[in-house]
């Protein structure tokens, strides 16, 4: 009898959570475009000059929503949500200089099964479709004796399907602009020990359909690692994300939603990374082409007004 009562209470809590999410899309903090876990070791370093074509797979899984105080909300643990992104990558670094830095850029073309625009578990991943396109038209890389510096500007275009209130969106429904600045510091003369952090600051336009606006978001990504035999990197990586300004509620949402939005979201992630670079062509001046593989996993903690779970990132890239 007690088990039946407990199950009934849990089901009721879960239904309440889902009802709130369906009725009030602003009942928790809105998400931006930053893909957590896509950078790790040497995040503040620009690649060597060349053209790179690649593929990145990101798998994020969660069954937990953390509320404004960081506590687990009712309904957590009752349903699993897994989101996949399969992303085609193109990046380039030239030998041309600007302010003493090498000029580069990149673009990402995602195919996803879902875009989580705010924390809830009743999303319905469907067949894959094209998401929002990421373009970094400019990044600048400086290479100092014991450190690298990387700065860039990027934007996300709302090319993925979006409908207000839908639970199977593939895009966010707004544009994002991203400014980034980071550095990799080498702790020994041979540059085998490295520590890196890169900051990404996101600004957003108003969302189509309901005129809501996601607040500014600051994300830090990086790690500390060791280079082995000049081709392998292993270490511990992290990310940390904070909402810096308050979300603006959808039109007609009312004071209750505005009050909920005042608690800005945050989340932290930590885990291991392994990467290897295999040269395929070299000459007297250095590496001309090669294949790189990166694997990293993050466990999330400290979430507020956000889902909390784990993420796996795998990537392959070929340097021409």
Buried (B, 14 or more C-beta within 10 A) or exposed (E): EEEEEEEEEBEEBBEEBBEBBEEBBBBBBBBBBBBBBBBBBBBBBBBBBBEBBBEBEBBBBBBBBBBBEBEEBBBBEBBEBBBBBBBEBBBBBEEEEEEEBBBBBBBBBBBBBBBBBBBBBBBEBEEBBBBBBBBBEBBBBBBEEEBBBBBBBBBBBBBBBBEBEBBBBBBBBBBBBBEBBBBBBBEEEEBBBBBBBBBBBBBBEBBBBBEBBBBBBBBBBBBBBBBEEEEEBBBBBBBBBBBEBBBBBBEEBEEEBBEBBEBBBBBBBBBBBBBBBEBEEEEEEEBBEBBBEBBBBBEBEEBBBBBBBBBBBBBBBBBE
